[in-house]
Amino acid sequence: MEEEQQVSGPLRVGMRWGGIGGLAGFLASLVLASLGGLVASVFVGIACGRRAAAAGDEKQQGGKAGLVGGLMAAPVFVLGAASGALVSVREVGLEELSSTLGDFSGMQVSSQEAWVLILAGLAFAAVVQAGALVLSSVLAASRTAKKEEDKGE
Protein backbone atom coordinates (compact mmCIF):
# COMPACT_ATOMS: atom_id res chain seq x y z
CA MET A 1 0.00 0.00 0.00
CA GLU A 2 1.06 3.50 -0.68
CA GLU A 3 1.28 5.94 2.15
CA GLU A 4 -0.76 9.10 1.90
CA GLN A 5 1.46 12.12 2.12
CA GLN A 6 0.07 15.09 3.97
CA VAL A 7 0.78 18.51 2.55
CA SER A 8 2.09 20.72 5.33
CA GLY A 9 0.33 23.94 6.28
CA PRO A 10 2.62 26.52 4.61
CA LEU A 11 2.73 24.48 1.38
CA ARG A 12 -1.05 24.23 1.31
CA VAL A 13 -1.39 27.95 2.04
CA GLY A 14 1.14 28.78 -0.68
CA MET A 15 -0.72 26.69 -3.25
CA ARG A 16 -4.04 28.27 -2.31
CA TRP A 17 -2.68 31.82 -2.39
CA GLY A 18 -0.84 31.06 -5.62
CA GLY A 19 -4.18 30.35 -7.26
CA ILE A 20 -5.84 33.38 -5.71
CA GLY A 21 -2.80 35.51 -6.50
CA GLY A 22 -2.69 34.28 -10.09
CA LEU A 23 -6.22 35.51 -10.63
CA ALA A 24 -5.54 38.78 -8.77
CA GLY A 25 -2.33 39.30 -10.75
CA PHE A 26 -4.12 38.63 -14.02
CA LEU A 27 -6.85 41.17 -13.27
CA ALA A 28 -4.46 43.80 -11.91
CA SER A 29 -2.12 43.42 -14.88
CA LEU A 30 -5.02 43.46 -17.30
CA VAL A 31 -6.08 46.86 -16.02
CA LEU A 32 -2.79 48.48 -14.97
CA ALA A 33 -0.15 46.31 -16.74
CA SER A 34 2.93 45.18 -14.82
CA LEU A 35 2.76 47.99 -12.26
CA GLY A 36 -0.64 46.69 -11.13
CA GLY A 37 0.85 43.21 -10.87
CA LEU A 38 3.64 44.53 -8.67
CA VAL A 39 1.21 46.23 -6.29
CA ALA A 40 -0.97 43.11 -6.20
CA SER A 41 2.07 40.91 -5.49
CA VAL A 42 2.77 42.77 -2.26
CA PHE A 43 -0.80 42.35 -1.02
CA VAL A 44 -0.91 38.67 -2.03
CA GLY A 45 2.45 38.11 -0.33
CA ILE A 46 1.25 39.70 2.91
CA ALA A 47 -1.94 37.61 2.95
CA CYS A 48 -0.02 34.45 2.09
CA GLY A 49 2.63 35.10 4.76
CA ARG A 50 0.10 35.73 7.53
CA ARG A 51 -1.79 32.54 6.77
CA ALA A 52 1.41 30.51 6.31
CA ALA A 53 2.64 31.61 9.74
CA ALA A 54 -0.67 30.62 11.31
CA ALA A 55 -0.60 27.24 9.54
CA GLY A 56 3.06 26.50 10.30
CA ASP A 57 4.09 23.71 12.63
CA GLU A 58 6.95 23.72 15.14
CA LYS A 59 9.58 23.21 12.43
CA GLN A 60 8.20 25.89 10.14
CA GLN A 61 7.52 28.96 12.21
CA GLY A 62 7.58 32.56 11.18
CA GLY A 63 9.80 33.57 8.30
CA LYS A 64 10.46 30.00 7.20
CA ALA A 65 6.74 29.33 6.83
CA GLY A 66 6.35 32.60 4.91
CA LEU A 67 9.25 31.67 2.65
CA VAL A 68 7.72 28.28 1.85
CA GLY A 69 4.29 29.80 1.22
CA GLY A 70 5.71 32.65 -0.87
CA LEU A 71 7.86 30.34 -2.98
CA MET A 72 4.84 28.17 -3.71
CA ALA A 73 2.62 31.14 -4.60
CA ALA A 74 5.10 33.13 -6.70
CA PRO A 75 5.20 31.05 -9.93
CA VAL A 76 1.42 30.93 -10.34
CA PHE A 77 1.12 34.61 -9.48
CA VAL A 78 3.79 35.57 -12.03
CA LEU A 79 2.09 33.50 -14.73
CA GLY A 80 -1.23 35.19 -14.04
CA ALA A 81 0.28 38.67 -14.00
CA ALA A 82 2.24 38.11 -17.21
CA SER A 83 -0.86 36.70 -18.92
CA GLY A 84 -2.88 39.76 -17.94
CA ALA A 85 -0.19 42.08 -19.26
CA LEU A 86 -0.02 40.15 -22.54
CA VAL A 87 -3.78 40.35 -22.99
CA SER A 88 -3.68 44.11 -22.41
CA VAL A 89 -0.82 44.46 -24.91
CA ARG A 90 -2.81 42.51 -27.47
CA GLU A 91 -5.81 44.80 -26.95
CA VAL A 92 -3.69 47.88 -27.58
CA GLY A 93 -1.94 46.38 -30.61
CA LEU A 94 1.70 46.18 -31.61
CA GLU A 95 1.45 48.90 -34.23
CA GLU A 96 0.16 51.38 -31.65
CA LEU A 97 2.85 50.32 -29.15
CA SER A 98 5.64 50.57 -31.69
CA SER A 99 4.55 54.08 -32.71
CA THR A 100 4.31 55.09 -29.04
CA LEU A 101 7.78 53.69 -28.34
CA GLY A 102 9.08 55.46 -31.43
CA ASP A 103 7.59 58.77 -30.32
CA PHE A 104 8.95 58.29 -26.81
CA SER A 105 12.48 57.37 -27.88
CA GLY A 106 12.69 59.55 -31.00
CA MET A 107 13.72 56.52 -33.06
CA GLN A 108 11.96 54.31 -35.57
CA VAL A 109 10.75 51.16 -33.72
CA SER A 110 9.33 48.25 -35.68
CA SER A 111 6.53 46.12 -34.29
CA GLN A 112 8.97 43.19 -33.96
CA GLU A 113 11.36 45.29 -31.92
CA ALA A 114 8.46 46.50 -29.80
CA TRP A 115 7.44 42.89 -29.18
CA VAL A 116 10.98 42.01 -28.03
CA LEU A 117 11.00 45.01 -25.70
CA ILE A 118 7.60 44.04 -24.29
CA LEU A 119 8.74 40.47 -23.60
CA ALA A 120 11.95 41.71 -21.96
CA GLY A 121 9.92 44.09 -19.82
CA LEU A 122 7.55 41.30 -18.83
CA ALA A 123 10.46 39.05 -17.84
CA PHE A 124 11.95 41.82 -15.71
CA ALA A 125 8.56 42.58 -14.16
CA ALA A 126 8.06 38.89 -13.38
CA VAL A 127 11.34 38.72 -11.46
CA VAL A 128 10.51 41.89 -9.51
CA GLN A 129 6.95 40.69 -8.77
CA ALA A 130 8.15 37.28 -7.55
CA GLY A 131 10.76 38.92 -5.34
CA ALA A 132 8.21 41.35 -3.90
CA LEU A 133 5.73 38.53 -3.23
CA VAL A 134 8.27 36.29 -1.47
CA LEU A 135 9.79 39.16 0.52
CA SER A 136 6.43 40.47 1.68
CA SER A 137 5.34 36.93 2.55
CA VAL A 138 8.44 36.34 4.69
CA LEU A 139 8.10 39.69 6.44
CA ALA A 140 4.37 39.23 7.12
CA ALA A 141 4.91 35.70 8.44
CA SER A 142 7.74 36.86 10.69
CA ARG A 143 5.63 39.69 12.04
CA THR A 144 2.66 37.40 12.62
CA ALA A 145 4.83 34.83 14.42
CA LYS A 146 6.35 37.57 16.57
CA LYS A 147 2.88 38.85 17.52
CA GLU A 148 1.76 35.33 18.43
CA GLU A 149 4.91 34.81 20.47
CA ASP A 150 4.33 38.07 22.34
CA LYS A 151 0.72 37.07 23.09
CA GLY A 152 1.86 33.73 24.46
CA GLU A 153 4.22 35.28 26.99
N, C-alpha and C positions, 0 to 999 in steps of 0.2 A: 504494500500500500504506500501511496505517496503521502507525505506529510503536508498538511496545509500550512502555508507560510503566511503569517500575519504581517500586514503592512503597518509599520510603526506610525505613531501619531504625526510627527513632523512630515514624513513622506506623504501620508494621506492628505494632510493639510496642503502641502505643496502641490499635489496633483489637483486637488479641488480648486485652489486659488489660481493654478495655471490655467484651468479651463475658464474660470470666471475672468481672469486677467486677459486671456486671449480675446474674449468677446469685448471686454472693456477697451483693450488696446486697439482692436479693429474699429470700433465705433469712434474712439477718440481720434485715431489717425485718419479715419474717413472724413471727419469734419475739420480737424486742425492739422493734418499731416503729422510729421514725425515729432513736432513739438508737443502736440496733444498726447502722443504716445509716451513721451518722456514724463509729462506731468502725471499721466495715469499710472505709469510704472511705479512712481513713488507711493501713490495711494494704495496700489495693489500690494506693494512690498510691505507697507506698514500693516495692512490688514492680515497679510499672510504671516508676518513675523509674530504678531500678537497671538494669533491662533496657534501657531507652531509652538510657541513658548508654553501656552496653556496645555497643549496636547503632548508635550515632551515628557519622557520618563526620566529616571534618575541619571541615566547616562547621557541624555540629550537635553540639557537644561540651557535656557537662555540663548546666548549667541549661537551656540552650535545647532540648536533646534531651528533657529531663524535661518542659519546658513543652509541647512538641509532643505527646509521649506522653500527658500528663495531659489536655490539651485534647481529644484524640481519645477517651480513655476516659471522661471525665466524663459526657457525655450519656447513654450507654448505662447507665452505673452508676446515674445518677439515675433513669432510667426504671425500672430493675429495683427499686431501693429504694422508689420511690413505689408501684410495683405491689404489692410485698410488704406495705407499710403499708396499702394499700387493701384487700387481701385480709384482713388481720387485723382491720381495722375492720368489714368485712362480717361476719366470723365473730362478733364481739362484738354487733353490731346497733346501729342508730341510737337505738332507744328506750333501751337500756341506757346508751349514751354520753350521751344528752341528760339522763337522770336523774342520772348521775354528775357531769356538768358543772353541773347545777342544784344538786346537793348541795354541790359544791365552791365555787361562786360565791355560793350563797345566793339565787339568782334562778331564775325559771322559764325554762328553755331548751327551745325546741321542737326537734324532730328536724331540721327544715330549718335552723335556726340552728346546730345542732351540726354539720351537714354542711358549712355554710359555714366554720365555725371549723376543721374538720378539713382542708378543702381549703387554707385559708390557712396552716395549720400545715405541711402537706405542701409547699407552695410555698416557705415559709421554710426548711424542712429541706433541700429540694433545693438551694437556693442555698448553704447552709452546707456540705452534703456535697460539692458540686462544688468549692467553694473549698478545702475541706480536702484533697480528692483532688489537685487541681492543685498546691497548695502543698507537700504532702508529696512529690509526684512531682518537683517542681523541686529541693527540698532533698535528696532521696535521690540524684537524678542528679548534682547538684553535688558531693555528698560522694563518690560513686563515682568521678567524674572526677578529683577531687582525690587520692583514694587511688591511682588508676592513674597519675597524674602523678608522685606521690611515689615509686612503685615504679620508674618509668622513669628517675628521676634517679640 
